[in-house]
Amino acid sequence: MACQHVKNLKPVEPRAEGCEECLEMGDSWAHLRLCMSCGHVGCCDSSKNKHATKHFHGTKHPVIRSLEPGEEWGFCYPDDQFFDRLPM
């Protein structure tokens, strides 16, 4: 079944230049992910804090997009589905 969550996405702007929680803690991250519902910027699951996934569990915002330069892929948590290209 195709993911229905991407149909409702509207353009969002990143709320921070790095992982919001890591910046507040003074910690580092590996890669950044953008919440496509609210613009939250969180660190990836390769980072020790995994703030992007924690944001999903806390808010149920379903879709993230990579914020890494040159990457356009996205992921839907509830449907466990990757997308090769997900525009901002």
C-alpha positions in Angstrom: 0.0 0.0 0.0 1.3 3.4 -0.9 1.9 6.0 1.9 -1.0 8.4 2.3 0.9 10.8 4.6 2.9 12.5 1.8 -0.3 13.7 0.1 -1.0 16.2 3.0 2.5 17.7 3.1 3.0 21.4 2.6 6.4 23.1 2.3 8.2 23.7 5.6 11.2 25.7 6.6 13.8 24.3 9.0 13.4 25.8 12.5 17.2 25.6 13.3 20.6 25.3 11.6 21.3 22.0 13.5 19.5 19.5 15.7 17.4 21.6 18.0 17.8 19.4 21.1 21.6 18.8 20.5 22.2 22.5 20.1 20.4 23.1 23.4 22.4 20.4 25.1 25.7 21.4 23.6 26.0 17.9 21.9 26.9 16.8 18.4 25.1 14.8 15.7 25.9 12.8 12.6 23.2 13.8 10.1 20.1 16.0 10.2 16.5 15.3 9.4 13.6 17.7 8.8 10.1 17.1 10.1 7.8 17.7 7.2 4.9 18.6 9.5 6.4 21.4 11.6 10.0 22.1 10.5 11.6 20.5 13.5 15.3 19.7 12.9 16.5 16.6 14.6 19.5 14.3 14.5 19.4 10.9 12.7 19.3 7.4 14.1 23.1 7.2 13.5 23.5 10.0 16.1 23.6 8.9 19.7 20.5 11.0 20.7 18.2 10.1 17.8 16.2 13.2 18.2 14.3 13.0 14.8 12.8 9.6 15.8 12.1 10.9 19.3 10.3 13.8 17.8 8.1 11.4 15.8 7.3 9.3 18.9 6.4 12.5 20.8 4.3 14.2 18.1 3.3 11.5 15.7 4.4 13.8 12.8 4.8 11.0 10.2 7.3 12.2 7.5 10.9 13.3 7.7 13.3 14.4 5.0 17.1 14.4 4.9 18.6 17.9 5.5 22.0 16.7 4.2 23.4 18.6 1.2 22.5 16.9 -2.1 20.0 14.5 -0.5 16.3 14.6 -1.2 15.1 11.4 0.3 12.3 11.1 2.8 10.9 8.5 5.2 7.4 7.9 6.6 7.6 6.4 10.1 4.1 4.8 10.4 4.3 3.2 6.9 8.1 2.4 7.2 8.4 3.7 3.6 11.4 5.4 2.0 11.1 7.9 -0.8 13.9 8.7 -3.3 12.8 12.3 -3.7 10.8 14.3 -1.3 10.7 18.1 -2.1 10.9 20.6 0.7 
